[in-house]
Amino acid sequence: MNKHQPNPNAENLGSDAAVEKIRQLATSARVCLFGTSEGHLPLEFRPMTMQHVDDAANLWFLSARSSQQNRQISRHPQVQLMFANPGASEFLSLQGRAFVSDSRPLREKYWNPLAAAWFPGGMDDPELTVIRVQTESGHYWDTEFGKTITLLLVAAGALTGKPMPIGVQGDVRP
């Protein structure tokens, strides 16, 4: 497709619809590649488990105070998050600003028993911090019909030689 022609399957979302799409796709995947930088490309990515998406499209993570991502965020707060749920053909890329906090109420709110593997001191572990990513923009790719129907549509398109409507994509701006 010519990049100057509008995509007929684009569904750009703003406000509440964008927040709901972000919540749906990020929660479905749960683990993302969390990208930070030293102020230049390439970004450095690492897998991180998302704890929650709030009503303002902030994404919340637990992180170690001495970690590379916390050090990079303190100098360059622009981050990129990439979520993938290939089993459901759902993908999401978000850009935003990250903020690190060691607030006790936030640690309590986002703590879960699995975090003890990284923070053996529990919510009082001196290494435990919470990262809030304030979503600025993003892009998603999603199937409209689920994986089985999508595969059938792809097969029908291959047999007929006609493209079939197999998914939707668009920008998200909360």
C-alpha positions in Angstrom: 0.0 0.0 0.0 1.3 3.5 -0.9 2.1 5.2 2.4 0.3 8.4 1.2 -3.0 6.6 0.6 -5.3 6.4 3.7 -5.5 2.9 5.2 -9.1 1.7 4.8 -8.7 -0.4 7.9 -7.4 2.4 10.1 -9.4 3.2 13.2 -7.7 6.0 15.1 -8.8 6.3 18.7 -8.8 9.1 21.2 -9.9 9.8 24.8 -11.9 7.0 26.4 -11.8 4.7 23.4 -8.0 5.0 23.3 -7.7 4.2 27.0 -10.0 1.2 26.6 -8.0 -0.2 23.6 -4.7 0.3 25.5 -6.2 -1.4 28.6 -7.5 -4.3 26.5 -4.3 -5.0 24.5 -1.8 -4.4 27.3 -3.8 -6.5 29.8 -4.1 -9.3 27.3 -0.3 -9.4 26.7 0.7 -8.4 30.3 4.5 -8.6 29.5 6.0 -5.9 27.3 9.4 -5.0 26.0 10.1 -1.8 28.0 12.5 0.5 26.0 14.7 3.2 27.6 17.7 5.1 26.2 20.7 7.1 27.1 19.2 9.9 25.0 20.0 8.4 21.6 19.1 5.4 19.5 19.0 2.4 19.8 16.7 2.0 22.7 17.5 -0.7 25.2 14.6 -3.1 25.7 13.9 -5.6 28.5 10.8 -7.7 29.3 8.7 -6.2 32.2 5.3 -7.2 33.5 2.7 -4.5 33.5 0.8 -4.3 36.8 -2.1 -2.1 35.8 -3.5 0.4 33.3 -5.5 3.2 35.0 -8.3 5.4 33.6 -5.8 8.0 32.3 -3.8 5.4 30.3 -0.9 5.4 32.8 0.8 2.0 32.9 2.3 0.8 36.2 5.3 -1.4 36.7 7.5 -2.6 39.6 11.2 -2.0 39.2 14.5 -2.2 41.1 15.9 1.1 42.3 19.4 0.2 41.0 18.2 -1.1 37.6 19.4 0.2 34.3 15.9 1.3 33.3 15.5 3.4 36.5 18.9 5.1 35.9 18.0 5.8 32.3 14.5 7.1 33.1 16.1 9.5 35.6 18.1 11.1 32.8 15.8 10.5 29.8 12.2 9.8 30.7 11.0 9.1 27.2 10.2 5.4 26.8 8.6 3.0 24.4 6.6 -0.1 25.4 5.9 -2.9 22.9 3.2 -5.5 23.7 2.5 -8.6 21.7 -0.1 -11.3 22.1 0.5 -13.3 18.9 -2.0 -16.0 19.9 -4.8 -13.4 19.5 -3.0 -11.4 16.8 -2.9 -8.3 19.0 0.0 -5.8 19.0 0.5 -2.5 20.7 3.4 0.1 20.7 3.2 3.0 23.1 5.4 6.1 23.6 5.3 8.1 26.8 7.2 9.6 29.7 8.2 7.4 32.7 8.4 8.5 36.3 10.0 6.5 39.1 8.5 6.5 42.6 9.3 4.8 45.9 5.9 5.9 47.5 4.8 3.3 50.1 1.1 3.6 49.0 2.0 2.9 45.4 4.2 -0.1 46.4 1.3 -1.5 48.4 -1.1 -0.9 45.6 0.9 -2.7 42.9 2.6 -5.3 45.0 1.8 -9.0 44.1 3.2 -12.2 45.5 5.2 -13.0 42.3 7.2 -9.8 42.9 8.9 -11.5 45.9 11.1 -13.3 43.4 12.8 -10.0 42.6 12.2 -8.2 45.9 12.6 -10.7 48.7 12.1 -8.0 51.3 8.6 -7.6 50.1 6.9 -4.1 50.0 9.6 -2.9 52.4 12.5 -4.0 50.2 14.7 -1.0 49.7 15.2 -1.8 46.0 11.4 -1.7 45.3 10.2 1.2 43.2 7.1 1.8 41.0 7.3 3.1 37.5 4.4 5.1 36.0 4.4 5.5 32.2 2.2 8.3 31.1 1.1 7.3 27.6 1.4 10.1 25.0 0.7 8.2 21.8 0.8 4.8 20.3 -0.3 2.5 17.5 -2.1 -0.9 17.6 -2.8 -3.8 15.3 -5.7 -6.1 16.1 -8.0 -8.6 14.5 -11.7 -7.8 14.4 -12.8 -11.4 14.3 -10.4 -13.5 16.4 -7.7 -15.8 15.2 -9.8 -18.6 13.7 -12.0 -16.4 11.6 -9.0 -14.3 10.5 -7.2 -17.5 9.3 -10.3 -18.4 7.3 -10.4 -14.9 5.8 -6.7 -15.1 4.8 -7.4 -18.5 3.2 -10.4 -17.1 1.3 -8.4 -14.1 0.2 -5.6 -16.5 -1.1 -8.2 -18.6 -3.0 -10.1 -15.7 -4.6 -7.1 -13.4 -5.1 -9.0 -10.6 -3.3 -7.9 -9.0 -0.1 -10.2 -9.7 2.8 -10.8 -7.4 5.8 -8.7 -9.3 8.4 -7.9 -6.6 11.0 -7.8 -3.1 12.1 -5.0 -0.8 13.1 -4.8 2.8 14.2 -3.2 5.4 16.4 -4.2 5.8 20.1 -4.0 9.2 21.8 -5.5 9.2 25.3 
